[in-house]
Amino acid sequence: GQQVMQIPQYQHVQEGEDFTTYCNSSTTLSNIQWYKQRPGGHPVFLIQLVKSGEVKKQKRLTFQFGEAKKNSSLHITATQTTDVGTYFCAGPPSGGYNKLIFGAGTRLAVHP
Amino acid sequence: DAGVTQSPTHLIKTRGQQVTLRCSPKSGHDTVSWYQQALGQGPQFIFQYYEEEERQRGNFPDRFSGHQYPNYSSELNVNALLLGDSALYLCASRRTGGEKLFFGEGSRLTVL
């Protein structure tokens, strides 16, 4: 079945450093979504990318969708302690609009 | 405007017992999905309900069953609990045609 993989599993950075997490799907995605889960919390929707090569920005966060629509990345510029949490990418399987396949997530720790 | 609400927040059961988890979707949402999140993993799709019917199901055994009521609220039932069922159970809702999921805080189930 379809798999969604994320790397790295864990990254710790000093506050102010940049951070990037990568997401790869075994199949082409119609769209990809990113969620953030704070420690002890629940996933919160960040963004959805739909078009091949799409780039979207939210303040210090930059999201990209690959040209082949099989990979995506999230880049955070100048991390802050409020960025701490686990970032998940997720996409619907082929023909499976009703569910999302989540990656295992990248856990970000930010040291002040 | 309440978001997605789940109950109970925490519960402890023993092997072989049965559990019922409850979810009220966000106002205006009619589609409810359930996800299981094991520690350190991404959410895994269990099933989705729309118009009181199960529309799609993930790779979970028949011990996992659900229901949706006319007011769109939903229940997840798990029978014959196993130790491996210990996880955070997340309810997510969306409106018809929407793709963004709104997650509840989750129900943390511990099976001893």
Interface residues (C-beta under 8 A of the other chain):
Chain A: G1 V4 N31 Q33 Y35 G41 H42 P43 V44 F45 Q48 F88 A90 P92 G96 Y97 N98 K99 L100 I101 F102 G103 A104 G105
Chain B: S33 Y35 G40 Q41 G42 P43 Q44 F45 Q48 R55 Q56 G58 N59 L90 E99 K100 L101 F102 F103 G104 E105 G106
